[in-house]
Amino acid sequence: MDRRNFILASSGYALSALGLPDMDSITRRTTTVSPGAVRVGRGEVAAVRHMVKALGDSASELGGGHARHLAVRYLTQDVAPWLEGRFTEATGRELFAATSQLVHLAGWMAQDEGGTPELRGLAQGYYAHSFRLAAEAGDAELSATALRGLAVQCVDLGYRAEAVQLGEACVEYGRHLDNPRAVAYYEATLANAAAQDGDRHMATKHLATSETAIGRPAAEGGDSWAAHYSPGRWAHESGMILSSGARGCHAHGVVQPPEGRRRAPGEDGGRALARAVSAAAAAVRFRAAAGARFRAGAGGRGRAACALARAAASSSAASGISTWPRR
């Protein structure tokens, strides 16, 4: 799939195609099972989840390309017959959700393996299929996570309008989750897409919402994929968002060059601002900024986010994250 075909496909996802999962699929499958269908229970669901963890850990350690063929083989040879098997509706929903995780992992592996058109196309297809499985399972968090994968891919390839549309859908699916880190994860996705698209108002709004969510106590227990989205990772991602829209922060008085400092010969305003951001980041330690707990009032949320993110951008604690999912 080349870049031109990618944008055509992405436009379809952003506008309508991703809104077409078969929401009655699992219910219908429980009543129309073929005579030779295998019986599926909680054991098969647990097996899929275990393989997702094992393959994901391997990919994080060795790279996505190392185990992708294993994930695909397991998906096609073992899991596919289970999806056509005999199960209760409750088990079916758990099976579809677990399979959505496995398919998403295959997409992440393809994206992590390289930036060729073929691998990009594979990743896009896996993410789209992961979304459909998650939506049919009724799992809002996995649905939002799959949409996030597509949105980030669009950002990476420069398809900004499509990234915003997918980011909005991602936020909508995650809006009512009782998981602050997941909400922060998806709101930051939309903030990044909006910043790349040049919409400062939308980017600031959703970055502030993400900031509020990440400042809340994390959900205990469970197996949320958003559990990896720590305040440190949030601050690092926010720093990247703000660096892409630094002029927007400057326009609102968030970042100012040091008093009395003159520009270097031939240095334009953007470079002077970048040096100011770097100087501010070097002067503030990440732990101290994080410890402030975002005490600024509602009117100062944007400034608090900028200050913390600038500090985190130069912090090794915030930038050394390598576990999957990275997208």
C-alpha positions in Angstrom: 0.0 0.0 0.0 1.6 3.3 -1.1 1.0 6.7 0.5 -1.7 7.6 -2.0 -3.7 4.4 -1.3 -3.2 4.9 2.4 -4.8 8.3 2.4 -7.8 7.0 0.4 -8.2 4.2 2.9 -7.7 6.4 5.9 -10.4 8.8 4.6 -12.8 6.0 4.5 -12.0 4.9 8.0 -12.3 8.5 9.3 -15.6 9.2 7.7 -17.7 6.0 7.8 -16.1 2.6 7.4 -15.0 2.4 11.0 -18.6 3.0 12.1 -19.7 -0.3 10.6 -18.9 -3.1 13.0 -21.6 -5.8 13.3 -22.8 -5.2 16.8 -25.0 -8.3 16.8 -22.3 -10.6 15.4 -21.6 -12.4 18.7 -25.3 -12.8 19.6 -26.0 -14.2 16.2 -23.1 -16.6 16.3 -24.3 -18.2 19.5 -27.5 -19.3 17.6 -26.1 -20.2 14.2 -23.2 -22.5 14.9 -22.1 -25.1 12.3 -22.3 -28.7 13.4 -18.5 -29.2 13.4 -17.7 -26.0 15.4 -15.3 -26.4 18.3 -16.4 -25.7 21.8 -14.8 -22.6 23.2 -14.6 -21.7 26.9 -12.7 -19.5 29.4 -9.6 -21.6 28.9 -9.3 -20.6 25.2 -9.8 -16.9 26.2 -7.1 -17.2 28.9 -4.8 -18.8 26.3 -5.2 -15.8 23.9 -4.5 -13.4 26.7 -1.4 -15.3 27.8 -0.1 -15.3 24.3 -0.7 -11.6 23.9 1.4 -10.9 27.0 4.2 -13.3 26.0 4.4 -12.1 22.4 4.1 -8.5 23.6 6.9 -8.9 26.1 9.1 -10.5 23.4 8.4 -7.7 20.9 9.2 -5.0 23.5 12.6 -6.7 24.2 13.6 -7.7 20.7 11.5 -5.6 18.3 8.3 -6.0 16.5 9.7 -7.8 13.6 11.1 -10.6 15.8 7.8 -12.3 16.7 5.2 -10.9 14.2 5.1 -14.1 12.2 4.4 -16.1 15.5 1.5 -13.8 16.3 0.0 -14.1 12.9 0.4 -17.9 12.8 -1.2 -18.2 16.2 -4.0 -15.9 15.1 -4.8 -17.7 11.9 -4.2 -21.3 12.9 -5.4 -21.4 16.5 -7.6 -18.4 17.2 -9.5 -18.2 13.9 -11.3 -21.5 14.5 -12.3 -20.4 18.0 -14.0 -17.3 16.6 -16.2 -19.6 14.5 -16.7 -21.9 17.4 -19.5 -22.7 19.9 -19.6 -20.4 22.9 -21.9 -18.5 25.2 -22.5 -14.8 24.5 -20.4 -13.8 27.6 -17.5 -16.0 26.5 -17.8 -14.8 22.9 -17.4 -11.2 24.0 -14.3 -12.0 26.1 -12.9 -14.0 23.1 -13.4 -11.2 20.7 -11.9 -8.7 23.1 -8.8 -10.9 23.6 -8.5 -11.4 19.9 -8.7 -7.7 19.4 -5.7 -7.3 21.6 -3.8 -10.0 19.6 -4.6 -8.3 16.3 -3.6 -4.9 17.6 -0.3 -6.4 18.8 0.2 -7.7 15.2 -0.4 -4.2 13.9 2.0 -2.7 16.4 4.6 -5.2 15.4 4.2 -4.4 11.8 4.5 -0.7 12.5 7.5 -1.2 14.7 9.2 -3.4 12.2 9.7 -0.6 9.6 8.3 2.2 7.5 7.8 0.5 4.2 4.5 0.9 2.4 3.8 -2.8 2.8 4.3 -2.8 6.6 2.3 0.4 6.9 -0.6 -1.2 5.0 -0.4 -4.3 7.2 -0.5 -2.2 10.4 -3.4 -0.2 9.2 -5.4 -3.4 8.3 -4.6 -4.9 11.7 -5.7 -1.8 13.6 -8.9 -1.6 11.6 -9.7 -5.2 12.3 -8.8 -4.8 15.9 -11.3 -2.0 16.2 -14.1 -4.0 14.6 -13.5 -7.0 17.0 -13.4 -4.7 20.0 -16.5 -2.8 19.0 -18.4 -6.1 18.4 -17.2 -7.2 21.9 -18.5 -4.0 23.4 -15.1 -3.0 24.8 -14.8 0.7 24.6 -11.2 0.9 25.8 -9.9 -1.6 23.2 -12.0 0.2 20.5 -10.4 3.5 21.5 -6.9 2.0 21.6 -7.3 0.6 18.0 -8.5 4.0 16.8 -5.5 5.6 18.5 -3.2 3.3 16.5 -4.8 4.5 13.3 -4.7 8.1 14.3 -1.0 8.0 15.3 -0.2 6.3 12.0 -2.0 9.1 10.1 0.0 11.7 12.1 3.2 9.9 11.2 2.4 10.0 7.5 1.2 13.6 7.5 -2.5 12.9 7.0 -3.6 15.5 9.6 -7.3 15.9 8.9 -7.8 12.1 9.0 -5.8 11.9 12.3 -8.1 14.5 13.9 -11.2 12.6 12.8 -9.8 9.4 14.2 -8.7 11.1 17.3 -12.1 12.5 17.9 -13.6 9.0 17.5 -11.0 7.6 19.9 -11.9 10.2 22.5 -15.6 9.5 22.1 -15.2 5.8 22.7 -13.1 6.5 25.8 -15.1 9.4 27.2 -17.0 7.4 29.8 -14.3 5.0 30.9 -13.6 4.9 34.7 -9.9 4.9 34.1 -8.1 8.2 34.3 -5.0 7.0 32.5 -7.0 5.7 29.6 -8.8 9.0 29.3 -5.5 10.9 29.4 -4.0 8.6 26.8 -6.8 9.2 24.3 -7.2 13.0 25.0 -3.5 13.4 24.4 -3.9 11.5 21.1 -6.4 14.1 19.9 -4.4 17.0 21.2 -1.4 15.8 19.2 -3.4 15.3 16.0 -4.9 18.8 16.5 -1.5 20.4 17.1 -0.2 18.8 13.9 -3.2 20.1 12.0 -2.6 23.6 13.3 -5.7 23.8 15.5 -4.2 25.4 18.6 -7.6 25.8 20.4 -8.5 22.1 20.1 -5.0 21.0 21.0 -4.9 23.2 24.1 -8.4 22.1 25.2 -7.7 18.4 24.9 -4.2 18.6 26.4 -5.7 20.3 29.4 -8.3 17.6 29.7 -5.6 15.0 29.5 -3.6 16.8 32.2 -6.6 16.7 34.5 -7.1 13.0 33.9 -3.4 12.0 34.4 -3.4 13.9 37.7 -6.1 11.6 39.1 -5.4 8.4 41.0 -4.8 5.5 38.7 -7.3 2.7 38.6 -6.3 -0.3 40.7 -6.2 -3.8 39.3 -7.5 -4.9 35.9 -5.5 -5.4 32.8 -5.9 -2.1 31.1 -3.5 -1.4 28.3 -3.4 2.2 29.4 -1.7 1.2 32.7 1.7 1.9 31.0 0.7 5.5 30.4 2.4 7.0 33.5 2.6 10.7 34.4 6.2 10.6 33.1 5.1 9.3 29.7 2.3 11.8 29.6 4.7 14.6 30.3 7.1 13.4 27.6 4.3 13.2 25.0 3.0 16.6 26.1 6.4 18.0 25.6 6.5 16.7 22.1 3.0 18.1 21.4 4.1 21.5 22.8 7.3 21.5 20.9 5.4 21.0 17.6 3.2 24.0 18.6 5.7 26.1 20.5 4.7 29.2 18.7 1.2 28.7 20.0 2.5 28.6 23.6 4.6 31.7 22.9 1.6 33.5 21.6 -0.2 32.9 24.8 2.7 34.0 27.0 3.5 30.5 28.2 7.1 30.5 27.1 9.2 33.6 27.0 12.8 34.2 26.2 15.0 35.0 29.2 15.0 38.7 30.2 17.6 40.8 28.4 18.9 38.0 26.2 19.6 38.9 22.7 19.2 36.7 19.7 22.3 35.2 18.1 23.3 36.6 14.7 21.0 35.1 12.1 18.7 33.5 14.7 15.0 33.9 13.9 12.2 34.0 16.5 11.5 30.3 16.3 15.1 29.3 17.1 15.3 31.8 19.9 12.1 30.4 21.3 13.4 26.9 21.0 16.6 27.9 22.9 14.3 29.4 25.6 12.4 26.2 25.9 15.6 24.2 26.2 17.0 26.5 28.8 13.8 26.3 30.8 13.7 22.5 30.6 17.3 22.2 31.8 16.6 24.5 34.8 13.6 22.5 36.1 13.9 18.9 37.2 11.1 16.5 36.2 10.5 15.2 39.6 10.0 18.6 41.1 7.6 19.6 38.4 5.7 16.4 38.7 5.5 16.9 42.4 3.7 20.2 42.0 0.6 18.1 41.2 -0.7 20.6 38.7 -1.7 23.1 41.4 -2.4 25.8 38.9 -6.1 26.9 38.7 -8.3 26.3 35.7 -7.0 29.4 34.0 -3.4 28.3 34.4 -3.7 24.7 33.2 -2.1 25.4 29.9 0.9 27.1 31.5 1.2 24.3 34.1 1.2 21.7 31.3 3.8 23.6 29.3 6.1 23.9 32.3 5.9 20.3 33.3 6.2 19.1 29.7 9.2 21.3 29.0 10.9 19.8 32.1 10.0 16.2 31.0 11.2 16.7 27.5 14.8 16.7 28.8 14.3 14.1 31.5 15.7 10.6 30.9 13.0 9.3 33.2 10.3 10.4 30.8 12.0 9.5 27.5 13.4 6.0 28.2 10.1 4.1 27.7 10.4 1.2 25.3 7.6 -1.2 26.3 4.8 -1.9 23.9 2.3 -0.6 23.0 4.2 2.4 22.0 1.5 3.6 19.7 
